[in-house]
């Protein structure tokens, strides 16, 4: 919802459909990096939930998902 919602409003405000995937991927990148670190610091997520080398793969998948959802939201806007 956050990725698509941000992308929808970004595409509507910019008047360009390309703003949707960019906004969705950007929000997803922040979520996959800062959000993950913050949740670990707060103790919400166990440190060993994903191996160190697996974090990169998860981040890439989250960013791709954000871009796809952002693209769909951009088409709707």
HTML snippet that shows the backbone in 3Dmol.js (N, CA, C, O; Angstrom):
<script src="https://3Dmol.org/build/3Dmol-min.js"></script>
<div id="view" style="width:600px;height:400px;position:relative"></div>
<script>
const pdb = `
ATOM      1  N   UNK A   1       0.819  -1.192   0.000  1.00  0.00           N
ATOM      2  CA  UNK A   1       0.000   0.000   0.000  1.00  0.00           C
ATOM      3  C   UNK A   1       0.864   1.257   0.000  1.00  0.00           C
ATOM      4  O   UNK A   1       0.550   2.230  -0.685  1.00  0.00           O
ATOM      5  N   UNK A   2       1.942   1.236   0.762  1.00  0.00           N
ATOM      6  CA  UNK A   2       2.802   2.423   0.848  1.00  0.00           C
ATOM      7  C   UNK A   2       3.495   2.671  -0.486  1.00  0.00           C
ATOM      8  O   UNK A   2       3.545   3.808  -0.955  1.00  0.00           O
ATOM      9  N   UNK A   3       4.029   1.622  -1.098  1.00  0.00           N
ATOM     10  CA  UNK A   3       4.728   1.792  -2.380  1.00  0.00           C
ATOM     11  C   UNK A   3       3.759   2.294  -3.449  1.00  0.00           C
ATOM     12  O   UNK A   3       4.052   3.263  -4.151  1.00  0.00           O
ATOM     13  N   UNK A   4       2.615   1.640  -3.571  1.00  0.00           N
ATOM     14  CA  UNK A   4       1.642   2.000  -4.595  1.00  0.00           C
ATOM     15  C   UNK A   4       1.015   3.362  -4.322  1.00  0.00           C
ATOM     16  O   UNK A   4       0.799   4.142  -5.249  1.00  0.00           O
ATOM     17  N   UNK A   5       0.725   3.650  -3.071  1.00  0.00           N
ATOM     18  CA  UNK A   5       0.124   4.943  -2.730  1.00  0.00           C
ATOM     19  C   UNK A   5       1.051   6.102  -3.035  1.00  0.00           C
ATOM     20  O   UNK A   5       0.638   7.110  -3.608  1.00  0.00           O
ATOM     21  N   UNK A   6       2.300   5.950  -2.650  1.00  0.00           N
ATOM     22  CA  UNK A   6       3.285   6.994  -2.948  1.00  0.00           C
ATOM     23  C   UNK A   6       3.446   7.167  -4.445  1.00  0.00           C
ATOM     24  O   UNK A   6       3.503   8.291  -4.945  1.00  0.00           O
ATOM     25  N   UNK A   7       3.518   6.061  -5.156  1.00  0.00           N
ATOM     26  CA  UNK A   7       3.680   6.116  -6.604  1.00  0.00           C
ATOM     27  C   UNK A   7       2.480   6.760  -7.285  1.00  0.00           C
ATOM     28  O   UNK A   7       2.635   7.537  -8.227  1.00  0.00           O
ATOM     29  N   UNK A   8       1.293   6.436  -6.809  1.00  0.00           N
ATOM     30  CA  UNK A   8       0.081   7.013  -7.388  1.00  0.00           C
ATOM     31  C   UNK A   8       0.098   8.540  -7.257  1.00  0.00           C
ATOM     32  O   UNK A   8      -0.123   9.256  -8.234  1.00  0.00           O
ATOM     33  N   UNK A   9       0.360   9.023  -6.056  1.00  0.00           N
ATOM     34  CA  UNK A   9       0.357  10.464  -5.844  1.00  0.00           C
ATOM     35  C   UNK A   9       1.518  11.152  -6.563  1.00  0.00           C
ATOM     36  O   UNK A   9       1.371  12.282  -7.030  1.00  0.00           O
ATOM     37  N   UNK A  10       2.657  10.488  -6.655  1.00  0.00           N
ATOM     38  CA  UNK A  10       3.792  11.069  -7.376  1.00  0.00           C
ATOM     39  C   UNK A  10       3.475  11.180  -8.869  1.00  0.00           C
ATOM     40  O   UNK A  10       3.752  12.206  -9.490  1.00  0.00           O
ATOM     41  N   UNK A  11       2.897  10.128  -9.440  1.00  0.00           N
ATOM     42  CA  UNK A  11       2.556  10.155 -10.868  1.00  0.00           C
ATOM     43  C   UNK A  11       1.455  11.165 -11.149  1.00  0.00           C
ATOM     44  O   UNK A  11       1.493  11.859 -12.165  1.00  0.00           O
ATOM     45  N   UNK A  12       0.475  11.254 -10.259  1.00  0.00           N
ATOM     46  CA  UNK A  12      -0.607  12.212 -10.459  1.00  0.00           C
ATOM     47  C   UNK A  12      -0.097  13.650 -10.361  1.00  0.00           C
ATOM     48  O   UNK A  12      -0.490  14.513 -11.147  1.00  0.00           O
ATOM     49  N   UNK A  13       0.770  13.895  -9.402  1.00  0.00           N
ATOM     50  CA  UNK A  13       1.310  15.246  -9.209  1.00  0.00           C
ATOM     51  C   UNK A  13       2.249  15.643 -10.342  1.00  0.00           C
ATOM     52  O   UNK A  13       2.225  16.784 -10.806  1.00  0.00           O
ATOM     53  N   UNK A  14       3.075  14.701 -10.784  1.00  0.00           N
ATOM     54  CA  UNK A  14       4.036  15.004 -11.847  1.00  0.00           C
ATOM     55  C   UNK A  14       3.382  15.017 -13.221  1.00  0.00           C
ATOM     56  O   UNK A  14       3.900  15.632 -14.153  1.00  0.00           O
ATOM     57  N   UNK A  15       2.256  14.346 -13.350  1.00  0.00           N
ATOM     58  CA  UNK A  15       1.602  14.263 -14.647  1.00  0.00           C
ATOM     59  C   UNK A  15       2.343  13.349 -15.607  1.00  0.00           C
ATOM     60  O   UNK A  15       2.176  13.437 -16.823  1.00  0.00           O
ATOM     61  N   UNK A  16       3.165  12.468 -15.044  1.00  0.00           N
ATOM     62  CA  UNK A  16       3.948  11.549 -15.871  1.00  0.00           C
ATOM     63  C   UNK A  16       3.866  10.153 -15.274  1.00  0.00           C
ATOM     64  O   UNK A  16       4.067   9.967 -14.074  1.00  0.00           O
ATOM     65  N   UNK A  17       3.570   9.184 -16.113  1.00  0.00           N
ATOM     66  CA  UNK A  17       3.449   7.813 -15.634  1.00  0.00           C
ATOM     67  C   UNK A  17       4.777   7.241 -15.153  1.00  0.00           C
ATOM     68  O   UNK A  17       4.802   6.357 -14.297  1.00  0.00           O
ATOM     69  N   UNK A  18       5.879   7.743 -15.702  1.00  0.00           N
ATOM     70  CA  UNK A  18       7.199   7.241 -15.322  1.00  0.00           C
ATOM     71  C   UNK A  18       7.535   7.569 -13.867  1.00  0.00           C
ATOM     72  O   UNK A  18       8.376   6.906 -13.261  1.00  0.00           O
ATOM     73  N   UNK A  19       6.893   8.570 -13.313  1.00  0.00           N
ATOM     74  CA  UNK A  19       7.144   8.924 -11.914  1.00  0.00           C
ATOM     75  C   UNK A  19       6.671   7.827 -10.970  1.00  0.00           C
ATOM     76  O   UNK A  19       7.196   7.712  -9.862  1.00  0.00           O
ATOM     77  N   UNK A  20       5.708   7.029 -11.369  1.00  0.00           N
ATOM     78  CA  UNK A  20       5.184   5.952 -10.531  1.00  0.00           C
ATOM     79  C   UNK A  20       6.215   4.897 -10.187  1.00  0.00           C
ATOM     80  O   UNK A  20       6.458   4.643  -9.008  1.00  0.00           O
ATOM     81  N   UNK A  21       6.834   4.269 -11.193  1.00  0.00           N
ATOM     82  CA  UNK A  21       7.842   3.253 -10.874  1.00  0.00           C
ATOM     83  C   UNK A  21       9.052   3.823 -10.138  1.00  0.00           C
ATOM     84  O   UNK A  21       9.627   3.158  -9.276  1.00  0.00           O
ATOM     85  N   UNK A  22       9.432   5.035 -10.472  1.00  0.00           N
ATOM     86  CA  UNK A  22      10.582   5.655  -9.801  1.00  0.00           C
ATOM     87  C   UNK A  22      10.259   5.893  -8.329  1.00  0.00           C
ATOM     88  O   UNK A  22      11.075   5.592  -7.458  1.00  0.00           O
ATOM     89  N   UNK A  23       9.084   6.428  -8.052  1.00  0.00           N
ATOM     90  CA  UNK A  23       8.690   6.679  -6.664  1.00  0.00           C
ATOM     91  C   UNK A  23       8.520   5.373  -5.898  1.00  0.00           C
ATOM     92  O   UNK A  23       8.952   5.270  -4.751  1.00  0.00           O
ATOM     93  N   UNK A  24       7.901   4.384  -6.514  1.00  0.00           N
ATOM     94  CA  UNK A  24       7.720   3.093  -5.852  1.00  0.00           C
ATOM     95  C   UNK A  24       9.039   2.418  -5.530  1.00  0.00           C
ATOM     96  O   UNK A  24       9.215   1.880  -4.437  1.00  0.00           O
ATOM     97  N   UNK A  25       9.968   2.444  -6.477  1.00  0.00           N
ATOM     98  CA  UNK A  25      11.286   1.842  -6.247  1.00  0.00           C
ATOM     99  C   UNK A  25      12.071   2.610  -5.191  1.00  0.00           C
ATOM    100  O   UNK A  25      12.799   2.008  -4.403  1.00  0.00           O
ATOM    101  N   UNK A  26      11.930   3.926  -5.168  1.00  0.00           N
ATOM    102  CA  UNK A  26      12.643   4.733  -4.176  1.00  0.00           C
ATOM    103  C   UNK A  26      12.148   4.442  -2.765  1.00  0.00           C
ATOM    104  O   UNK A  26      12.949   4.252  -1.849  1.00  0.00           O
ATOM    105  N   UNK A  27      10.851   4.407  -2.591  1.00  0.00           N
ATOM    106  CA  UNK A  27      10.290   4.101  -1.274  1.00  0.00           C
ATOM    107  C   UNK A  27      10.671   2.678  -0.858  1.00  0.00           C
ATOM    108  O   UNK A  27      10.979   2.437   0.309  1.00  0.00           O
ATOM    109  N   UNK A  28      10.653   1.751  -1.791  1.00  0.00           N
ATOM    110  CA  UNK A  28      11.031   0.373  -1.487  1.00  0.00           C
ATOM    111  C   UNK A  28      12.510   0.278  -1.100  1.00  0.00           C
ATOM    112  O   UNK A  28      12.867  -0.494  -0.211  1.00  0.00           O
ATOM    113  N   UNK A  29      13.361   1.050  -1.757  1.00  0.00           N
ATOM    114  CA  UNK A  29      14.790   1.047  -1.426  1.00  0.00           C
ATOM    115  C   UNK A  29      15.025   1.570  -0.014  1.00  0.00           C
ATOM    116  O   UNK A  29      15.842   1.024   0.727  1.00  0.00           O
ATOM    117  N   UNK A  30      14.316   2.616   0.351  1.00  0.00           N
ATOM    118  CA  UNK A  30      14.438   3.144   1.716  1.00  0.00           C
ATOM    119  C   UNK A  30      13.926   2.117   2.721  1.00  0.00           C
ATOM    120  O   UNK A  30      14.528   1.916   3.776  1.00  0.00           O
ATOM    121  N   UNK A  31      12.825   1.476   2.392  1.00  0.00           N
ATOM    122  CA  UNK A  31      12.262   0.463   3.277  1.00  0.00           C
ATOM    123  C   UNK A  31      13.210  -0.727   3.423  1.00  0.00           C
ATOM    124  O   UNK A  31      13.398  -1.245   4.523  1.00  0.00           O
ATOM    125  N   UNK A  32      13.801  -1.153   2.317  1.00  0.00           N
ATOM    126  CA  UNK A  32      14.671  -2.330   2.335  1.00  0.00           C
ATOM    127  C   UNK A  32      16.007  -2.058   3.001  1.00  0.00           C
ATOM    128  O   UNK A  32      16.681  -2.999   3.422  1.00  0.00           O
ATOM    129  N   UNK A  33      16.406  -0.815   3.105  1.00  0.00           N
ATOM    130  CA  UNK A  33      17.696  -0.512   3.728  1.00  0.00           C
ATOM    131  C   UNK A  33      17.503   0.078   5.125  1.00  0.00           C
ATOM    132  O   UNK A  33      17.803  -0.582   6.120  1.00  0.00           O
ATOM    133  N   UNK A  34      17.019   1.282   5.203  1.00  0.00           N
ATOM    134  CA  UNK A  34      16.851   1.947   6.496  1.00  0.00           C
ATOM    135  C   UNK A  34      15.783   1.278   7.352  1.00  0.00           C
ATOM    136  O   UNK A  34      15.953   1.137   8.563  1.00  0.00           O
ATOM    137  N   UNK A  35      14.702   0.873   6.736  1.00  0.00           N
ATOM    138  CA  UNK A  35      13.628   0.232   7.489  1.00  0.00           C
ATOM    139  C   UNK A  35      14.070  -1.071   8.130  1.00  0.00           C
ATOM    140  O   UNK A  35      13.695  -1.376   9.262  1.00  0.00           O
ATOM    141  N   UNK A  36      14.870  -1.837   7.402  1.00  0.00           N
ATOM    142  CA  UNK A  36      15.358  -3.098   7.919  1.00  0.00           C
ATOM    143  C   UNK A  36      16.303  -2.866   9.098  1.00  0.00           C
ATOM    144  O   UNK A  36      16.204  -3.535  10.126  1.00  0.00           O
ATOM    145  N   UNK A  37      17.203  -1.929   8.937  1.00  0.00           N
ATOM    146  CA  UNK A  37      18.148  -1.613  10.016  1.00  0.00           C
ATOM    147  C   UNK A  37      17.424  -1.084  11.255  1.00  0.00           C
ATOM    148  O   UNK A  37      17.761  -1.442  12.383  1.00  0.00           O
ATOM    149  N   UNK A  38      16.440  -0.240  11.031  1.00  0.00           N
ATOM    150  CA  UNK A  38      15.697   0.331  12.151  1.00  0.00           C
ATOM    151  C   UNK A  38      14.929  -0.751  12.911  1.00  0.00           C
ATOM    152  O   UNK A  38      14.910  -0.756  14.142  1.00  0.00           O
ATOM    153  N   UNK A  39      14.302  -1.658  12.182  1.00  0.00           N
ATOM    154  CA  UNK A  39      13.546  -2.726  12.853  1.00  0.00           C
ATOM    155  C   UNK A  39      14.475  -3.644  13.641  1.00  0.00           C
ATOM    156  O   UNK A  39      14.090  -4.159  14.690  1.00  0.00           O
ATOM    157  N   UNK A  40      15.670  -3.850  13.157  1.00  0.00           N
ATOM    158  CA  UNK A  40      16.627  -4.667  13.906  1.00  0.00           C
ATOM    159  C   UNK A  40      17.078  -3.946  15.175  1.00  0.00           C
ATOM    160  O   UNK A  40      17.209  -4.565  16.231  1.00  0.00           O
ATOM    161  N   UNK A  41      17.311  -2.651  15.070  1.00  0.00           N
ATOM    162  CA  UNK A  41      17.729  -1.876  16.258  1.00  0.00           C
ATOM    163  C   UNK A  41      16.644  -1.850  17.326  1.00  0.00           C
ATOM    164  O   UNK A  41      16.931  -1.894  18.523  1.00  0.00           O
ATOM    165  N   UNK A  42      15.414  -1.777  16.885  1.00  0.00           N
ATOM    166  CA  UNK A  42      14.301  -1.740  17.824  1.00  0.00           C
ATOM    167  C   UNK A  42      13.967  -3.121  18.379  1.00  0.00           C
ATOM    168  O   UNK A  42      13.156  -3.246  19.297  1.00  0.00           O
ATOM    169  N   UNK A  43      14.593  -4.154  17.824  1.00  0.00           N
ATOM    170  CA  UNK A  43      14.364  -5.501  18.302  1.00  0.00           C
ATOM    171  C   UNK A  43      13.124  -6.157  17.743  1.00  0.00           C
ATOM    172  O   UNK A  43      12.671  -7.176  18.266  1.00  0.00           O
ATOM    173  N   UNK A  44      12.567  -5.589  16.688  1.00  0.00           N
ATOM    174  CA  UNK A  44      11.365  -6.151  16.081  1.00  0.00           C
ATOM    175  C   UNK A  44      11.706  -7.400  15.284  1.00  0.00           C
ATOM    176  O   UNK A  44      10.923  -8.350  15.247  1.00  0.00           O
ATOM    177  N   UNK A  45      12.866  -7.402  14.651  1.00  0.00           N
ATOM    178  CA  UNK A  45      13.267  -8.526  13.809  1.00  0.00           C
ATOM    179  C   UNK A  45      14.532  -9.145  14.368  1.00  0.00           C
ATOM    180  O   UNK A  45      15.429  -8.443  14.836  1.00  0.00           O
ATOM    181  N   UNK A  46      14.594 -10.448  14.317  1.00  0.00           N
ATOM    182  CA  UNK A  46      15.780 -11.153  14.785  1.00  0.00           C
ATOM    183  C   UNK A  46      16.947 -10.895  13.832  1.00  0.00           C
ATOM    184  O   UNK A  46      16.754 -10.911  12.616  1.00  0.00           O
ATOM    185  N   UNK A  47      18.144 -10.660  14.351  1.00  0.00           N
ATOM    186  CA  UNK A  47      19.304 -10.404  13.488  1.00  0.00           C
ATOM    187  C   UNK A  47      19.626 -11.558  12.553  1.00  0.00           C
ATOM    188  O   UNK A  47      20.136 -11.328  11.456  1.00  0.00           O
ATOM    189  N   UNK A  48      19.345 -12.787  12.951  1.00  0.00           N
ATOM    190  CA  UNK A  48      19.694 -13.938  12.122  1.00  0.00           C
ATOM    191  C   UNK A  48      18.545 -14.393  11.223  1.00  0.00           C
ATOM    192  O   UNK A  48      18.591 -15.502  10.690  1.00  0.00           O
ATOM    193  N   UNK A  49      17.526 -13.570  11.046  1.00  0.00           N
ATOM    194  CA  UNK A  49      16.385 -13.962  10.221  1.00  0.00           C
ATOM    195  C   UNK A  49      16.797 -14.201   8.772  1.00  0.00           C
ATOM    196  O   UNK A  49      16.289 -15.114   8.122  1.00  0.00           O
ATOM    197  N   UNK A  50      17.709 -13.386   8.269  1.00  0.00           N
ATOM    198  CA  UNK A  50      18.236 -13.533   6.910  1.00  0.00           C
ATOM    199  C   UNK A  50      19.748 -13.419   7.006  1.00  0.00           C
ATOM    200  O   UNK A  50      20.264 -12.532   7.687  1.00  0.00           O
ATOM    201  N   UNK A  51      20.450 -14.298   6.340  1.00  0.00           N
ATOM    202  CA  UNK A  51      21.909 -14.249   6.342  1.00  0.00           C
ATOM    203  C   UNK A  51      22.398 -12.964   5.686  1.00  0.00           C
ATOM    204  O   UNK A  51      21.684 -12.345   4.897  1.00  0.00           O
ATOM    205  N   UNK A  52      23.605 -12.577   6.017  1.00  0.00           N
ATOM    206  CA  UNK A  52      24.176 -11.319   5.506  1.00  0.00           C
ATOM    207  C   UNK A  52      24.156 -11.264   3.982  1.00  0.00           C
ATOM    208  O   UNK A  52      23.784 -10.238   3.413  1.00  0.00           O
ATOM    209  N   UNK A  53      24.546 -12.338   3.314  1.00  0.00           N
ATOM    210  CA  UNK A  53      24.558 -12.338   1.844  1.00  0.00           C
ATOM    211  C   UNK A  53      23.142 -12.385   1.270  1.00  0.00           C
ATOM    212  O   UNK A  53      22.929 -12.015   0.115  1.00  0.00           O
ATOM    213  N   UNK A  54      22.197 -12.828   2.052  1.00  0.00           N
ATOM    214  CA  UNK A  54      20.817 -12.888   1.583  1.00  0.00           C
ATOM    215  C   UNK A  54      20.109 -11.545   1.630  1.00  0.00           C
ATOM    216  O   UNK A  54      19.098 -11.345   0.957  1.00  0.00           O
ATOM    217  N   UNK A  55      20.640 -10.623   2.427  1.00  0.00           N
ATOM    218  CA  UNK A  55      20.023  -9.290   2.523  1.00  0.00           C
ATOM    219  C   UNK A  55      20.004  -8.574   1.187  1.00  0.00           C
ATOM    220  O   UNK A  55      19.024  -7.906   0.855  1.00  0.00           O
ATOM    221  N   UNK A  56      21.062  -8.702   0.426  1.00  0.00           N
ATOM    222  CA  UNK A  56      21.130  -8.039  -0.875  1.00  0.00           C
ATOM    223  C   UNK A  56      20.061  -8.565  -1.821  1.00  0.00           C
ATOM    224  O   UNK A  56      19.408  -7.794  -2.525  1.00  0.00           O
ATOM    225  N   UNK A  57      19.890  -9.869  -1.832  1.00  0.00           N
ATOM    226  CA  UNK A  57      18.878 -10.472  -2.712  1.00  0.00           C
ATOM    227  C   UNK A  57      17.482 -10.028  -2.303  1.00  0.00           C
ATOM    228  O   UNK A  57      16.646  -9.732  -3.156  1.00  0.00           O
ATOM    229  N   UNK A  58      17.231  -9.984  -1.004  1.00  0.00           N
ATOM    230  CA  UNK A  58      15.920  -9.540  -0.525  1.00  0.00           C
ATOM    231  C   UNK A  58      15.702  -8.074  -0.900  1.00  0.00           C
ATOM    232  O   UNK A  58      14.614  -7.703  -1.340  1.00  0.00           O
ATOM    233  N   UNK A  59      16.722  -7.247  -0.730  1.00  0.00           N
ATOM    234  CA  UNK A  59      16.599  -5.819  -1.061  1.00  0.00           C
ATOM    235  C   UNK A  59      16.308  -5.622  -2.545  1.00  0.00           C
ATOM    236  O   UNK A  59      15.468  -4.798  -2.905  1.00  0.00           O
ATOM    237  N   UNK A  60      16.985  -6.362  -3.400  1.00  0.00           N
ATOM    238  CA  UNK A  60      16.752  -6.246  -4.845  1.00  0.00           C
ATOM    239  C   UNK A  60      15.321  -6.649  -5.184  1.00  0.00           C
ATOM    240  O   UNK A  60      14.665  -5.995  -5.995  1.00  0.00           O
ATOM    241  N   UNK A  61      14.837  -7.720  -4.568  1.00  0.00           N
ATOM    242  CA  UNK A  61      13.462  -8.162  -4.820  1.00  0.00           C
ATOM    243  C   UNK A  61      12.441  -7.154  -4.314  1.00  0.00           C
ATOM    244  O   UNK A  61      11.422  -6.930  -4.967  1.00  0.00           O
ATOM    245  N   UNK A  62      12.697  -6.545  -3.164  1.00  0.00           N
ATOM    246  CA  UNK A  62      11.777  -5.543  -2.622  1.00  0.00           C
ATOM    247  C   UNK A  62      11.743  -4.318  -3.525  1.00  0.00           C
ATOM    248  O   UNK A  62      10.674  -3.766  -3.783  1.00  0.00           O
ATOM    249  N   UNK A  63      12.907  -3.890  -4.006  1.00  0.00           N
ATOM    250  CA  UNK A  63      12.965  -2.723  -4.895  1.00  0.00           C
ATOM    251  C   UNK A  63      12.250  -3.021  -6.216  1.00  0.00           C
ATOM    252  O   UNK A  63      11.537  -2.167  -6.743  1.00  0.00           O
ATOM    253  N   UNK A  64      12.438  -4.225  -6.745  1.00  0.00           N
ATOM    254  CA  UNK A  64      11.740  -4.601  -7.981  1.00  0.00           C
ATOM    255  C   UNK A  64      10.231  -4.623  -7.759  1.00  0.00           C
ATOM    256  O   UNK A  64       9.469  -4.168  -8.613  1.00  0.00           O
ATOM    257  N   UNK A  65       9.802  -5.147  -6.621  1.00  0.00           N
ATOM    258  CA  UNK A  65       8.373  -5.155  -6.306  1.00  0.00           C
ATOM    259  C   UNK A  65       7.838  -3.726  -6.207  1.00  0.00           C
ATOM    260  O   UNK A  65       6.753  -3.432  -6.707  1.00  0.00           O
ATOM    261  N   UNK A  66       8.593  -2.847  -5.567  1.00  0.00           N
ATOM    262  CA  UNK A  66       8.180  -1.446  -5.471  1.00  0.00           C
ATOM    263  C   UNK A  66       8.055  -0.799  -6.833  1.00  0.00           C
ATOM    264  O   UNK A  66       7.137  -0.012  -7.064  1.00  0.00           O
ATOM    265  N   UNK A  67       8.975  -1.122  -7.750  1.00  0.00           N
ATOM    266  CA  UNK A  67       8.904  -0.550  -9.097  1.00  0.00           C
ATOM    267  C   UNK A  67       7.694  -1.081  -9.863  1.00  0.00           C
ATOM    268  O   UNK A  67       7.030  -0.328 -10.575  1.00  0.00           O
ATOM    269  N   UNK A  68       7.410  -2.358  -9.721  1.00  0.00           N
ATOM    270  CA  UNK A  68       6.253  -2.948 -10.408  1.00  0.00           C
ATOM    271  C   UNK A  68       4.951  -2.357  -9.875  1.00  0.00           C
ATOM    272  O   UNK A  68       4.089  -1.934 -10.647  1.00  0.00           O
ATOM    273  N   UNK A  69       4.815  -2.330  -8.543  1.00  0.00           N
ATOM    274  CA  UNK A  69       3.614  -1.755  -7.958  1.00  0.00           C
ATOM    275  C   UNK A  69       3.506  -0.262  -8.300  1.00  0.00           C
ATOM    276  O   UNK A  69       2.412   0.245  -8.550  1.00  0.00           O
ATOM    277  N   UNK A  70       4.634   0.428  -8.309  1.00  0.00           N
ATOM    278  CA  UNK A  70       4.637   1.827  -8.690  1.00  0.00           C
ATOM    279  C   UNK A  70       4.227   2.033 -10.142  1.00  0.00           C
ATOM    280  O   UNK A  70       3.536   2.998 -10.469  1.00  0.00           O
ATOM    281  N   UNK A  71       4.655   1.124 -11.008  1.00  0.00           N
ATOM    282  CA  UNK A  71       4.266   1.207 -12.413  1.00  0.00           C
ATOM    283  C   UNK A  71       2.773   1.023 -12.601  1.00  0.00           C
ATOM    284  O   UNK A  71       2.139   1.737 -13.378  1.00  0.00           O
ATOM    285  N   UNK A  72       2.220   0.058 -11.882  1.00  0.00           N
ATOM    286  CA  UNK A  72       0.770  -0.150 -11.962  1.00  0.00           C
ATOM    287  C   UNK A  72       0.001   1.055 -11.416  1.00  0.00           C
ATOM    288  O   UNK A  72      -1.000   1.479 -11.994  1.00  0.00           O
ATOM    289  N   UNK A  73       0.479   1.598 -10.302  1.00  0.00           N
ATOM    290  CA  UNK A  73      -0.180   2.771  -9.730  1.00  0.00           C
ATOM    291  C   UNK A  73      -0.035   3.975 -10.650  1.00  0.00           C
ATOM    292  O   UNK A  73      -0.943   4.801 -10.748  1.00  0.00           O
ATOM    293  N   UNK A  74       1.110   4.074 -11.325  1.00  0.00           N
ATOM    294  CA  UNK A  74       1.309   5.172 -12.282  1.00  0.00           C
ATOM    295  C   UNK A  74       0.366   5.078 -13.465  1.00  0.00           C
ATOM    296  O   UNK A  74      -0.081   6.098 -13.991  1.00  0.00           O
ATOM    297  N   UNK A  75       0.062   3.863 -13.886  1.00  0.00           N
ATOM    298  CA  UNK A  75      -0.885   3.694 -14.979  1.00  0.00           C
ATOM    299  C   UNK A  75      -2.297   4.105 -14.562  1.00  0.00           C
ATOM    300  O   UNK A  75      -3.054   4.644 -15.370  1.00  0.00           O
ATOM    301  N   UNK A  76      -2.644   3.854 -13.320  1.00  0.00           N
ATOM    302  CA  UNK A  76      -3.965   4.217 -12.825  1.00  0.00           C
ATOM    303  C   UNK A  76      -4.092   5.724 -12.668  1.00  0.00           C
ATOM    304  O   UNK A  76      -5.143   6.306 -12.936  1.00  0.00           O
ATOM    305  N   UNK A  77      -2.992   6.348 -12.225  1.00  0.00           N
ATOM    306  CA  UNK A  77      -3.026   7.812 -11.999  1.00  0.00           C
ATOM    307  C   UNK A  77      -3.124   8.469 -13.330  1.00  0.00           C
ATOM    308  O   UNK A  77      -3.168   9.696 -13.411  1.00  0.00           O
TER     309      UNK A  77
END
`;
const viewer = $3Dmol.createViewer("view");
viewer.addModel(pdb, "pdb");
viewer.setStyle({}, {cartoon: {color: "spectrum"}});
viewer.zoomTo();
viewer.render();
</script>
